[in-house]
């Protein structure tokens, strides 16, 4: 039996609405499934623009950026990069 492969593309709107839930549901493992999260550079650029705002979107953008940085470090540690 081969594993099912899924690709999930994260959009800026999802991260600005609820960053924790968006990333949690994207990474939630399912038995027999390999999921790849795709985060376009445009999304990172848009988050950077929103981080300057003092609105709820700005707060969520800053939170999403922190989560993504933490996630990047965990992946690098797992792969033995750092």
C-alpha positions in Angstrom: 0.0 0.0 0.0 1.5 3.3 -1.0 1.0 6.5 1.0 -1.3 9.1 -0.4 0.4 12.4 -1.1 -1.4 15.7 -0.5 -0.3 19.2 -1.2 -1.7 22.1 0.8 -1.2 25.7 -0.3 -1.5 28.3 2.5 -3.0 31.6 1.5 -2.5 34.9 3.3 -6.2 35.2 4.2 -6.1 32.0 6.1 -3.1 33.1 8.2 -4.6 36.5 8.8 -7.9 35.0 10.1 -6.5 32.5 12.6 -2.8 31.5 12.1 -2.7 28.8 14.8 -5.7 26.9 13.5 -4.7 27.3 9.9 -1.3 25.8 10.4 -2.6 23.1 12.8 -5.1 21.8 10.4 -2.5 22.0 7.6 -0.1 19.8 9.5 -2.4 17.4 11.2 -1.1 14.0 10.2 -3.4 11.3 8.9 -2.3 7.7 8.8 -1.1 6.7 5.4 -0.9 10.2 4.1 2.1 12.4 3.4 1.2 16.1 3.4 3.4 18.8 1.9 2.7 22.4 3.0 3.4 25.0 0.2 3.9 28.5 1.4 4.4 30.9 -1.6 6.8 33.7 -1.1 4.0 36.2 -2.0 2.3 35.1 1.3 5.5 35.9 3.3 5.7 39.3 1.6 2.0 40.0 2.3 2.5 39.0 6.0 5.4 41.4 6.3 3.2 44.3 5.0 0.4 43.5 7.4 2.8 43.2 10.4 3.1 47.0 10.6 -0.7 47.4 11.2 -2.2 47.8 14.7 -5.3 46.0 13.6 -6.4 42.4 14.2 -4.8 41.5 10.8 -1.6 43.0 12.0 -1.7 41.1 15.2 -2.4 37.8 13.4 0.3 38.6 10.8 2.9 39.0 13.6 1.7 35.8 15.2 1.8 33.8 12.0 5.3 35.1 11.3 6.4 33.8 14.8 4.8 30.5 14.2 6.4 30.1 10.8 9.9 31.0 12.2 9.5 28.5 15.0 8.3 25.9 12.5 11.3 26.6 10.2 13.7 26.0 13.1 12.0 22.8 14.1 12.3 21.5 10.5 15.9 22.5 10.3 16.7 20.8 13.6 14.9 17.7 12.4 16.9 17.7 9.1 20.2 18.3 11.0 20.7 21.7 9.4 21.3 23.5 12.6 
